[in-house]
Amino acid sequence: MLSQIINDDRSFMLSTPRFESQDSFHMRCSFDDERVDEVFRLKSEPQPWPVVKELLQIPDSQDEVGISLFTPEAPLRYAPYTGPGVRWRYFGHACILIESNGVSMLFDPVLSYTYDNKISRYTYLDLPDTIDYVLITHGHQDHILFETLLQIRHKVKTVLVPRNLGGHLQDPSLKLLLENCGFKNVVEMAEMEAVRDHNIQITGLPFFGEHADLDIQSKMAWLVRIGPHSLLFGADSCNIEPRLYEHLHREIGDVDAVFLGMECDGAPLSWLYGPLLTNRIERAMDESRRLAGSNYEQAMSIIDLFKCREAYVYAMGQEPWLNYIMSIKYTAESRPIVESNRLIQTCRERGIVAERLFGEKEILIESTDKEQCLQSAVANGNGY
């Protein structure tokens, strides 16, 4: 369904089907239809109206709504990062774009649209023309959102997803799911497996939590090393067993920056997995098995263990354009806010850069002299 999005106030995505209306147009095709990519290329590559009308198969009776979805004004061209170091940009929730040495990585793409609003944000217009890697941490709708994925599919070279070995109903294979929806190059990653691209290494790491204690394998934290820099994206990891991270630290060493979700209340088991349950569960059990991230003690344990110099709380669902996906409303007394405030204060007292991300954020990581020498050697064909 194509329609104009002009603000953050939208119907909850899991509440109802979307019916025909006078201000929307339904494409009669499957997700794997090549026309889907052709339509979303129109965001940057213009075509005359007759071509667009034929592509979308818009009947004459819906010309008005069809034309309303397009504009003769070209968007601003994206300026890729060309500096010698690393740039990461926070797009909201768990969505982060990293660019370095001509390689781009986009984590858990859930994006806002561009319209007048009071909250500064990055949008679809702030994505590169080509995205080398899209990385998915797990299969919940705030991390693998088809509304976003279908719009950027034509830009994406490779999608990295956690490996699935079970085939259980509550744990579908993300690779098979995406491939059957038309994504061409989907690569499954096993825990501790790495992908290398120039001076970039992406490693998949195991994590506990956020899945109501169900046997779900399709979840992965990501460690990104770019030259001497290392960033750990833990998403909704809940540190219920510190020995896991002790084992990981022995293998990967210290980390410069960590990104952790601290939605430590979490919804009960039935909120997301209830339709799959064949037997009624007691309320106490339902409430005790949560879709929760780390609390203060659990998150601080990770930061201390990996000797992080920077700590960022993200994936909290606070941005208003997440309301239609998560329906989370925090107050100053909400436990995730209290716990994350405490973590930020403790980190800052210890000299650790710490922040709860919201809206947008850009960080430039300068390259070291050694890294510049290595880059120069590679550029001159000398190797190292």
Helices and strands as residue ranges (DSSP letters): E 2-3, E 24-25, H 34-41, H 49-56, G 60-62, H 63-68, E 86-92, E 95-100, E 103-107, G 124-126, E 131-135, H 146-152, G 153-155, E 156-162, H 174-180, E 186-189, E 194-197, E 200-205, E 221-226, E 229-233, H 242-252, E 257-261, E 267-268, H 269-273, G 274-276, H 283-288, E 290-291, H 296-305, E 310-314, G 320-322, H 323-326, H 335-349, E 353-356, E 361-365, H 369-379
